[in-house]
Amino acid sequence: MHRLLIRADANSQIGHGHLMRCLALAQAWRAHAGPVTFVMASPSSAIANRLHSEGMELVELKAERASPDDLQQTKAAAQRLVPGWIVVDGYDFSSE
């Protein structure tokens, strides 16, 4: 089964829309295709608990959101987990 890696953030400043959209995708993926790992910068404990309660794995980045360290840690997570697909959803991400 192929893993889905999702890179999205949510907080009181940027809202939770990106995360909720990705959670819906993750729920469908888990039901039909395999495991899901969220990679997030500074998730709240409520968000972490929600993802865990849904059976999702969570990698918490130790970098400031949208920083060069964020990119490096996200790449490292992807290389370690070897997902079949990666979804990136947020204001801080571009095609680059």
N, C-alpha and C positions, 0 to 999 in steps of 0.2 A: 504494500500500500504506500502511496506517495504522501509525504507530509506537505501540509500547506503552512507556509510562514507568512505571518501578517505583521507588517510594520505600520503601526498607527499610534497616535497619542490622544489623550483626552485629559482635560482639566477645566477648572472654572473659567479660564481665560479664552480657551479655544473651543470649548464645548465638548459634547460627547457624540455628536453626529457621526464622525468618522469611525469611532469605536463601535457604535451601535450598528452601523451599516456592515462593518467587517464582522461583527459578532453573528449577524444573520447569515452571512456567507459561511462563516466557520461552523455554525450549527448544521447547515446543509452538507458541508464537506465531511464533517465527522459522521453524519448519518449514512453517507454513501461512498466515501472515498478513503478516509483515513485520519491520522492524527493532525492536530493543529497546534502551532506554537505562535503566540503573540510576542513580539519584541517591542518593548515600550520604554520610553524615557520617563522616569519618575511616576509610575502609576500609583494612584491612591490605594490604600488598603481595601476600600470598598470595591474598586475596579479589580484588584488582584483576587479578592474573594469571589467576585462574580465569575471571573474567567475560570478559576479553579472549580467552582461549583458546577460549571458547564462542562467540565472535563478537559479544559484547554490547559496547555502548558504556557508558562510565562517566563520570558527572559527579561529581566530588568536591567536596562543600560545604566551604567555608572557615569554617564556623560550628560552634559547639558543638551537639551533638545536642539536639533538642527546645527550642532557644532561639528567640526571635523572629527572629533572623538566619537560622536554619535555615529557618523558614517562608518568609521573603522570598526566599532563594536558591532554594528549591524552586519557588516560584511563578515566579521569573524563568526557571528552566530549562524549566518547562512552557510558558511563553509563547514562549520562543525555539524550542523543539522542536516545538510544536503537535502533541502526540500525539493519536491517535484515542481512546485509553483511558489511564487512570491507575490504577495499583494502589498502595495504601498499606497496608503491613503492619508493625505494630510496637506495642509497649506505649505509646509516646509519642504515638500518634495517636488522635484522637477524631473523631466525626462533624462537629465544628466545624471 
